Every structure is written in C-alpha cells, then in structure tokens.
C-alpha cells in the first residue's frame, strides 16, 4: 500500500510540474466557460444601424432618441440620399437601416398610420430577424406611451425588408462559416504535424544538416498542402452551389483568390504550431483546442461579434477566420468587388506574412 501511495504521489508531482497538463486540466475549462458564457447569446447589443429620416420632425426625433438610448443599437450613420443605402450595406459595418417616410408627425396625428421601414442585412438571418423584432418592440412601446393619455389611438406601421437573403435561409449563413471552419482546421492540422513528424521519425537531423534555408524548408512543407487544400475548397464551393443552392453574386476569380489566401494563412499558422511543438500529439492538441473554439465562437460564424463584450471583440480581430467569413459573405451574397473588402484582404495577407516570418525565426532557433 505504501508503494502504491508513493506511486500516486509521484504522479501528482509529475502532473503539477507539467505546465501543459495543468493548463489542460484547469486553464481550458476556465477559458471554455468564459467563452461560452459571454459569447453564446441570442441577444444583440450595440448593433450599428443607420437612419434615413425624410421627415425630421418631433416624432421621428423622439423615436430615434428612444432607439439610440437602448443598449441594443448604436446609430452609426445618418443617410441623406437613398442611393447610399446599398453602399452602406456593402461596406458591412451597418446591419440595418431605418427609413422614416415624409410628413411622419402629420400623418400620425391625422391617423394615417405613418410607416417606418426596417431594412436589415440578412446575410446573418438570425441577427436580422432579432434586429427587426427589437425595433418593432421599441416602436410599439413608443406608441403605447403616446396613446396613454389621449382618447385618440395613434398607430405606426413597421415594415421589415431583408436584403441579400429575403427568404432568411439559414444555409446562407452556415455555408461560409462551415467552409471557413473546415479550411482552417484541416489546413492547420495537416501542417501542424509536418515538422513534428520529422522529429519523431528522426529525419529532422537530415534537414538540420541540409543546405536548405529555413524559409525553403517551410515553403516545401506548405506547397503540397496548398494544392490539396485548394482542391478541398473547390469541392466545398461546388457542393455549396449545386447542393445547397448557395448563390455567388460576385466574381468567382476573386472568390478563388481569397480562398487561396486564407488557405495559405491557415497553413502558415499550422507550420507555426508545428515549429513550437515537440510531438505530433502536442501539435494536434494545440490545433484542435487552440483553433476550434476561437474559430467557431469568435469568428462571427454563429454568434454576432458586435453583441459580445468589448474584450472578446478585440480578441476576435486576431482570428483569421473572422475576416475570411466577412469576405465570403461579401462576395457570395452581396456581390462586392475588391474595393469593399481590401481591408480584410490586407489583414489576412499581413497575418500570413507574420506567421511565416515567426515560423522561420522559430525554425532558426532550433537550428542553433
């Protein structure tokens, strides 16, 4: 019994000295509960909306103030020309536009039931539906308040219109997200075990004494996987179009270019994981645990980033999948060109270069 207790004690010491084991045991559950607790929500908060007020009278001013005072919406822009509505949506920052018709107050007091048109970006149908419901609720609350002390029953009509996905098909949201998750996880995992496999098989020594430069070794590891991942992406896009009837409103050439860029970003991230991991098991674990949760939760795939706490919104900016999902929805559903997604493209390109440079640096350290 004493020998057994000694063995158990030894195992405790072994676990407590292993920082990676402690992180898996205590760190990952804490991170997961925080992510799930704060990020997973059906509510919306601080959603950016724009106002197009034809009337500019006291009633529309009161309604706009009521909407602005809620925690659900942030009035980001005042539109003065109807032609600007489409370009506002294509930029991707505004999720809804509220249009107040002319002579709003006059029609209200003469019982002609003025109309508020709610135009929402339905590339994310769940968020679009929620926005419409919240605006409707605020307007109805305002109507109850003005009817409280008057025998006349005033009415305001709220009309909802969904753009880019009028039928609110959920597949339009899930296809870009699933495509991103698959390409990120598969590409990163494939390359994350590439260099660690060389170490475990004992062939790393051959690479260490070879005349190849670190950047050449990394490029040699990445290029075959780029080809295979591109085939994977083509299969996903073809299935999305012909099986799920996913539209591609924009350029297929631009879609292909952006997909290849994201694949290279994911592969470069996988190589970085590979260079800092001692074993294939460690590399695989980092790829799964370190990428899966952030990609699914913090990329905007399922849950709107605007509704998350500010720290999580900031963290989401370092998730490559977030920018690729924005690009996919913009090209496939909105039909935009590079002029509207140049910033997201530049961010992905910068991340790719950063991962490659850091991987090369880490590889050099191992050469010394």
C-alpha positions, 0 to 999 in steps of 0.5 A, a space after each residue: 500500500 505504501 508503494 502504491 501511495 508513493 506511486 500516486 504521489 509521484 504522479 501528482 508531482 509529475 502532473 503539477 510540474 507539467 505546465 501543459 497538463 495543468 493548463 489542460 486540466 484547469 486553464 481550458 475549462 476556465 477559458 471554455 466557460 468564459 467563452 461560452 458564457 459571454 459569447 453564446 447569446 441570442 441577444 444583440 447589443 450595440 448593433 450599428 444601424 443607420 437612419 434615413 429620416 425624410 421627415 425630421 420632425 418631433 416624432 421621428 426625433 423622439 423615436 430615434 432618441 428612444 432607439 439610440 438610448 437602448 443598449 441594443 443599437 448604436 446609430 452609426 450613420 445618418 443617410 441623406 440620399 437613398 442611393 447610399 443605402 446599398 453602399 452602406 450595406 456593402 461596406 458591412 459595418 451597418 446591419 440595418 437601416 431605418 427609413 422614416 417616410 415624409 410628413 411622419 408627425 402629420 400623418 400620425 396625428 391625422 391617423 394615417 398610420 405613418 410607416 417606418 421601414 426596417 431594412 436589415 442585412 440578412 446575410 446573418 438571418 438570425 441577427 436580422 430577424 432579432 434586429 427587426 423584432 427589437 425595433 418593432 418592440 421599441 416602436 410599439 412601446 413608443 406608441 403605447 406611451 403616446 396613446 396613454 393619455 389621449 382618447 385618440 389611438 395613434 398607430 405606426 406601421 413597421 415594415 421589415 425588408 431583408 436584403 441579400 437573403 429575403 427568404 432568411 435561409 439559414 444555409 446562407 449563413 452556415 455555408 461560409 462559416 462551415 467552409 471557413 471552419 473546415 479550411 482552417 482546421 484541416 489546413 492547420 492540422 495537416 501542417 501542424 504535424 509536418 515538422 513534428 513528424 520529422 522529429 519523431 521519425 528522426 529525419 529532422 537531423 537530415 534537414 538540420 544538416 541540409 543546405 536548405 534555408 529555413 524559409 525553403 524548408 517551410 515553403 516545401 512543407 506548405 506547397 503540397 498542402 496548398 494544392 490539396 487544400 485548394 482542391 478541398 475548397 473547390 469541392 466545398 464551393 461546388 457542393 455549396 452551389 449545386 447542393 445547397 443552392 448557395 448563390 455567388 453574386 460576385 466574381 468567382 476569380 476573386 472568390 478563388 483568390 481569397 480562398 487561396 489566401 486564407 488557405 495559405 494563412 491557415 497553413 502558415 499558422 499550422 507550420 507555426 504550431 508545428 515549429 513550437 511543438 515537440 510531438 505530433 500529439 502536442 501539435 494536434 492538441 494545440 490545433 484542435 483546442 487552440 483553433 476550434 473554439 476561437 474559430 467557431 465562437 469568435 469568428 462571427 460564424 454563429 454568434 454576432 461579434 458586435 453583441 459580445 463584450 468589448 474584450 472578446 471583440 478585440 480578441 476576435 480581430 486576431 482570428 483569421 477566420 473572422 475576416 475570411 467569413 466577412 469576405 465570403 459573405 461579401 462576395 457570395 451574397 452581396 456581390 462586392 468587388 475588391 474595393 469593399 473588402 481590401 481591408 480584410 484582404 490586407 489583414 489576412 495577407 499581413 497575418 500570413 506574412 507574420 506567421 511565416 516570418 515567426 515560423 522561420 525565426 522559430 525554425 532558426 532557433 532550433 537550428 542553433 
